[in-house]
Amino acid sequence: MTAKELIAEYYARFNARDLERFLALLTHDVVHDISQGGREIGKEAFRAFLERMNSCYEEKVYDLVIMVSDDGKHAAAEMMLDGRYLATDGTLPEATGQSYTLPVGAFFELEAGKVKRISNHYNMQDWLGQIS
């Protein structure tokens, strides 16, 4: 699988909410830089993050554009994300099924045909404005 195909599959599995096949695309020590948040390391931490996300949000990526470095070790993606806020996430505002649409960017480090690092970025103030 090429780097571009790997990133496309990453988002296809995300859209399908196919947790096991999604996690199979990651290295065991994957680094996840969370937008507006901290850094988590390891596939099990990513699993816990996705399980929380899937219980609080329903999201789909579309208009995906993937860019890959010449050496195939890095990639970036820009996309739109449609979502619904289903259950209150921690200290964030109360969820009542609000809909939102956000532009999102992501940066990837790739190793041996898997995602080694992902850094997601979106505008939290835009999201808060849409759900308030």
C-alpha positions as CSV (number, residue, x, y, z in Angstrom):
1,M,0.0,0.0,0.0
2,T,1.4,3.4,-0.9
3,A,1.5,6.3,1.6
4,K,-1.4,7.9,-0.1
5,E,-3.4,4.7,-0.1
6,L,-2.6,4.2,3.6
7,I,-4.0,7.7,4.5
8,A,-7.1,7.1,2.4
9,E,-7.7,3.8,4.1
10,Y,-7.2,5.5,7.5
11,Y,-10.1,7.9,6.8
12,A,-12.2,5.2,5.2
13,R,-11.9,3.1,8.4
14,F,-12.6,6.3,10.4
15,N,-15.8,7.0,8.4
16,A,-16.9,3.3,8.8
17,R,-16.2,3.4,12.6
18,D,-14.3,0.2,12.0
19,L,-12.2,0.3,15.1
20,E,-10.1,-2.9,14.7
21,R,-9.2,-2.3,11.1
22,F,-8.5,1.3,11.9
23,L,-6.1,0.3,14.7
24,A,-4.4,-2.2,12.4
25,L,-3.1,0.8,10.4
26,L,-1.1,2.1,13.4
27,T,2.2,1.2,14.8
28,H,2.1,-0.3,18.4
29,D,3.8,2.9,19.7
30,V,1.8,5.4,17.6
31,V,2.1,9.0,18.8
32,H,-1.2,10.9,18.7
33,D,-1.1,14.7,19.1
34,I,-4.6,15.7,19.9
35,S,-5.9,19.1,18.6
36,Q,-6.3,21.4,21.6
37,G,-5.1,18.6,23.8
38,G,-2.0,16.6,24.8
39,R,0.0,13.8,23.4
40,E,-0.9,10.2,23.8
41,I,1.4,7.3,23.0
42,G,0.5,3.7,22.1
43,K,-2.2,1.9,20.3
44,E,-4.2,1.2,23.4
45,A,-4.3,4.9,24.3
46,F,-5.6,5.6,20.7
47,R,-8.2,2.8,21.2
48,A,-9.5,4.5,24.4
49,F,-9.5,7.9,22.6
50,L,-11.5,6.5,19.7
51,E,-14.0,4.7,22.0
52,R,-14.7,7.9,23.8
53,M,-15.0,9.8,20.5
54,N,-17.4,7.3,19.1
55,S,-19.6,7.5,22.1
56,C,-19.7,11.3,22.1
57,Y,-19.6,12.1,18.4
58,E,-20.7,10.8,15.1
59,E,-18.4,12.2,12.4
60,K,-17.6,11.7,8.7
61,V,-14.7,13.0,6.7
62,Y,-15.2,14.2,3.1
63,D,-13.4,16.3,0.4
64,L,-10.2,14.6,1.5
65,V,-7.0,15.9,0.0
66,I,-3.8,13.9,0.7
67,M,-0.3,15.1,0.1
68,V,2.8,12.9,0.5
69,S,6.5,13.7,0.8
70,D,8.8,12.6,-1.9
71,D,10.3,9.9,0.4
72,G,6.9,8.6,1.5
73,K,7.7,9.0,5.2
74,H,5.4,12.0,5.8
75,A,1.9,12.9,4.7
76,A,-0.6,15.6,5.3
77,A,-4.4,15.7,4.8
78,E,-6.9,18.4,4.5
79,M,-10.6,17.6,4.8
80,M,-14.0,18.7,5.8
81,L,-15.7,17.0,8.7
82,D,-19.5,16.8,9.4
83,G,-20.5,15.7,12.8
84,R,-23.1,15.4,15.5
85,Y,-22.4,15.9,19.2
86,L,-24.2,13.0,20.8
87,A,-23.1,12.8,24.4
88,T,-21.4,15.4,26.6
89,D,-17.6,15.0,26.4
90,G,-16.1,15.7,29.8
91,T,-16.2,19.4,30.7
92,L,-17.3,20.5,27.2
93,P,-20.7,22.1,26.7
94,E,-23.8,19.9,27.0
95,A,-24.5,17.7,24.0
96,T,-28.0,17.8,22.6
97,G,-27.4,16.2,19.1
98,Q,-25.9,19.5,17.7
99,S,-24.6,19.3,14.1
100,Y,-21.3,20.9,13.0
101,T,-19.0,21.2,10.0
102,L,-15.3,21.9,10.3
103,P,-12.2,22.1,8.1
104,V,-9.6,19.8,9.6
105,G,-5.9,19.3,8.9
106,A,-3.7,16.3,9.9
107,F,0.0,15.5,9.6
108,F,1.4,12.0,9.6
109,E,4.7,10.3,10.1
110,L,4.7,6.8,8.4
111,E,6.9,3.8,9.1
112,A,6.9,0.3,7.5
113,G,3.4,0.9,5.9
114,K,1.7,2.1,9.1
115,V,0.9,5.4,10.8
116,K,3.6,6.2,13.4
117,R,2.4,9.7,14.4
118,I,-0.7,11.7,13.7
119,S,-1.2,15.4,14.6
120,N,-4.8,16.7,14.1
121,H,-5.8,20.3,13.9
122,Y,-9.1,22.1,13.9
123,N,-10.5,25.4,15.2
124,M,-12.0,24.7,18.6
125,Q,-13.6,28.1,18.8
126,D,-15.4,27.5,15.5
127,W,-16.7,24.1,16.9
128,L,-17.8,25.7,20.2
129,G,-19.7,28.4,18.3
130,Q,-21.5,25.9,16.2
131,I,-22.6,23.7,19.1
132,S,-23.6,26.6,21.4
